[in-house]
């Protein structure tokens, strides 16, 4: 009986983390914090949710050991406790896509009219010299950690980058992950200019979950991003 009670206690502790991840808002917060630390105010703005709700969700994540908080003046800045939290969210999403046909179908519908490629395919094209990889997340997120060799561009910078690519070079864009629409929005904007932007389905969370390393950039945090190549 003692062994059974102990087993129940162990699984109860594990379930604390599981329950913390069992809400769409908290999963989205994990995705954003996997890019870079954020204050409660910024997080609330990014996910269009009121400050009180975001604070409550962050406290649940903190009690589960998934995030930490540090006082910064009058604000609280939250960060992931470790990369393992993002890895867990990636694994959970992948499992859900296999278990729920409704989720897989919704994902297919959203991306039906987009040119989406896997990170593996993008990496192969980059290795072959056929593709340039561009990070379309905000500069602060790019600075905190990006896929090695990726350029940075936002808004009008993406069109300028596309215009200056060497002849025959494709442009592939990634953002926060499969459920982020920054790369899709950039692709739609370029399509209106008659240019193609391949959307890389995965982001830095998935890259790191597969054992990939990230680069940081002080230049990007200053707003400069990476230089675009000359033809």
N, C-alpha and C positions, 0 to 999 in steps of 0.2 A: 504493500500500500504506500509505503514511504517513497518508493521509486516512482509510482504513478503520480503522486502529489508533486514530486519534484519535476516530473516531465510536464505536468500541467503548468507549473510556475514558469518553466523555461519557455514554453510555447506562448504563455501569456505575455512575457516580455517581448518576444518576437512580434506578437500581434500589435503591440504598441506602435511599432514602426509601420506595420501594414495598414493600420487604421489611419495613421497620420497621412499616408499617401492616398487614402481612399476618398479623395475629393478633387474635383476638376480644378478648383482654384489653387489648391496646394500643389498640384502637379505642375500647373503653369508657373507658380512661384519658384519651384525647383528649377524649371527650365531657364527662367530669367537669371536666377542667382548662379546658375552654372556658367553664365557668361561673365559676370563680374558682380562684386558686392553692391548692394543698393540700400538706400534709406527706405523707410516705410512709405514716405510721401511719394518717392519716385516709383516704387512698386505699384502703389495704388493708381497712379497716373497711367502706367504702362498697361495694366490689365483692366482699366476703366471700372474700378471697384472702389467703394467708399473706404476711407481710412480705417474706420473701426473694424470692419470686416477683415481687411488685410492684416491688421494687427492681431486679431484673434487667430487667424489661420497661421500666422508666423509663430505665435506662442505655442500652438499645437505642434508645429514642426520642431520648435526648440525643445519642448518636453520630450519629444521622441529622439532627440540628439541629432537631428538632421541639419539644423542650422544653428549658428551662434550669432550673438548680437554684441555690438560694441558702441559705447556712447561716443558721439561725435558732435560736440557742442550741445545743441538742444535736440539733436536728432539721434535716432538709433539706426546704425548701419548693420544690415544683416548679410551674412555670407554662409555658404555651405560649410558644414563641419569637415567635409572631405569630399574628394572626387567620387568616393563610393556611393554617396547619395544620388548623384547624377547617374551613375552607372545603374543603380537600382531602378531609377525612373525609366531609363532606356530599356532595361529588361522587362519591366512591367508593361510598357507600351507594346513591345514586340510580342509579348505573350497575349495581350489583349487583341492585337491584330490577327493572331492565329486563331484565337478562341471565338472571336465575335465576327461573323461574316458581315454584320451590319456596319461595323467599324471599317472593315476592309473595303466594303462597297462605297461607303461615304468618302473614304480617302481616294478611291479610284475616280469617283464622280468629280471631286474637287480638282483633281489634276488631269482630267480627261483632255482638256484643250491645251495642256502645257507640255513643253519638251523637258521631261524629267529623266535624269540619269542617276545611277547609284554613285556613291563615293568611290567604289572600286573602279567603275568605268571612268570616272573623272580622273582618278589617280593614274590610270593606264594611259589616258590621252595626254595628261601633263607629262608623264614619263617619256612618251613618244614625241614630245615637242609639238603636239597638235592643239593643245588647249592651255589657256591662261586661267588660273583660278582667282576669283575675286570674292572678297568678303564684303557683304552689303549690310552688315550690322552697324550700329552706331560706333563712332570712332573709339569711345571709351571701352567698349566690349572688345573691339579688335586689339586695342592696346593691352588689355588684360590677358589675352591669349588667343592666337589664331593658328590656323593650319600652316605649317612651314611653307614659305614661298608664295603664299597668297597675297595678292594686292588688296588694297582697301579703296572702296569707292561708294559714295552715296549720291542719290538724286542725280543731278545733271552731270556729276563726275563719271557716272557709269557710261553715259553716251560718249563723253570725251575719250574715255578709255577704249571703248569699242572702235571709235574712229581712228585711233592711233595704233591699233593692233597690227602686227606684221601680216602681210597677205596670207590667207589660208589658215590663220590661227583662230580657233574657236574660243569663246568666252563662256566659262562656267561659273555660276554664282551659288554660294551657299549662305545660309543665315543661321538661325538658332537651332533649327532642327526640322523634322518632317511636318510639324504643325505650325511652323512660322511662315508668314506670307510676305516677308520682305523681299525675298528672291523672286517670288511670283510677281509681285507688284513691279519690280525692276524689269522683269522680262516683258510684261505687258506694255510698259512705257517704251521700251526699246522696239517692240514689235510695231508700234505706231510710227516709228522712224524707219521701218523696213529692215530692221536688224534682228538677229536671233541671239537670245541669251539662254543657254542651257541651264536648267535648274538642277542643282545637286541636292538630292533629297535629304541627305544627312547633314548635320552640323557639327560643331565642336564637341557636343556631348557624345555623339555616336563615335566620332573620330577617337576621342580619348578612351571611350569604353572598349574600343578594339585595341588599345595599347599604343595609340599614336601620341606623339609628343606635340606640345604647343609652343609657339614662339610668342614673345611679348614685344611690344614696340612703344618706346617712349615718344617717338615721332607722331604716332597715330593719336596718342592722348592729347597732343598739342593741336590736333585738328588737321594735320597735314596729310595723314594717310600715307600710302606707299606711292612712289612715283610711277607714272604710266610709262611703258616702254616706247621708245621711238621706233618708227619703221626702219 
